[in-house]
Amino acid sequence: MPFKSKAQRRKFAHLLVEGKIKDKTYEEWNRSTGRKDLPERVHPKKKVRPKTKAGSSKAKRKSSRPKKAAPRR
């Protein structure tokens, strides 16, 4: 799996120095990335919310007539 950013590549190099990942793993990722020009950091994509219709509101509008109460038994 290739690196997605320069920051990720640095992090993995640091983990390699600390001995938390194997040399083989780092080299595999480095080879699969190749000489790509990576961004410094990758930001998560924002979730797109559907647009609401004009004039509608979240709260239901009250009707002009009050509702009749249920008959008592």
C-alpha positions as CSV (number, residue, x, y, z in Angstrom):
1,M,0.0,0.0,0.0
2,P,1.6,3.3,-1.0
3,F,2.1,6.3,1.3
4,K,-0.5,9.0,1.0
5,S,1.5,11.9,2.2
6,K,5.0,13.1,3.2
7,A,4.0,13.2,6.8
8,Q,2.9,9.5,6.7
9,R,6.3,8.6,5.1
10,R,8.1,10.4,7.9
11,K,6.0,8.7,10.6
12,F,6.7,5.3,9.2
13,A,10.5,6.1,9.0
14,H,10.3,7.1,12.7
15,L,8.5,3.9,13.6
16,L,11.2,2.0,11.7
17,V,14.0,3.7,13.7
18,E,12.2,2.8,16.9
19,G,11.8,-0.8,15.8
20,K,8.0,-0.8,15.8
21,I,7.7,-1.9,12.2
22,K,9.9,-4.1,10.1
23,D,12.4,-2.9,7.5
24,K,10.6,-5.1,4.9
25,T,7.3,-3.4,5.6
26,Y,8.7,0.1,5.1
27,E,10.6,-0.8,2.0
28,E,7.5,-2.4,0.5
29,W,5.4,0.7,1.1
30,N,8.3,2.9,-0.2
31,R,8.6,0.9,-3.4
32,S,4.9,1.0,-4.1
33,T,4.8,4.7,-3.7
34,G,7.6,5.3,-6.1
35,R,8.7,8.9,-7.0
36,K,5.2,10.3,-6.7
37,D,5.0,14.0,-5.6
38,L,3.1,13.6,-2.4
39,P,1.2,16.3,-0.5
40,E,2.6,17.4,2.9
41,R,-0.6,16.3,4.6
42,V,-3.9,14.7,3.5
43,H,-7.1,16.2,5.0
44,P,-10.3,14.1,5.3
45,K,-13.0,15.0,2.8
46,K,-15.9,17.0,4.2
47,K,-19.2,15.3,4.2
48,V,-21.7,16.9,1.8
49,R,-25.1,17.5,3.3
50,P,-28.1,17.7,1.1
51,K,-29.5,21.1,0.5
52,T,-32.8,21.9,2.1
53,K,-35.7,23.4,0.1
54,A,-36.2,27.1,0.4
55,G,-39.0,28.1,2.8
56,S,-39.0,24.9,4.7
57,S,-38.1,24.7,8.4
58,K,-37.0,21.9,10.7
59,A,-39.9,22.4,13.1
60,K,-43.4,21.6,11.9
61,R,-45.6,24.6,11.6
62,K,-48.6,24.7,13.9
63,S,-52.0,24.5,12.2
64,S,-54.5,27.3,12.7
65,R,-57.1,25.0,14.2
66,P,-56.5,23.3,17.5
67,K,-56.9,19.5,17.5
68,K,-60.0,18.0,19.1
69,A,-59.4,16.1,22.3
70,A,-60.2,12.4,22.4
71,P,-63.6,11.6,23.9
72,R,-63.5,10.5,27.6
73,R,-65.0,7.2,28.6
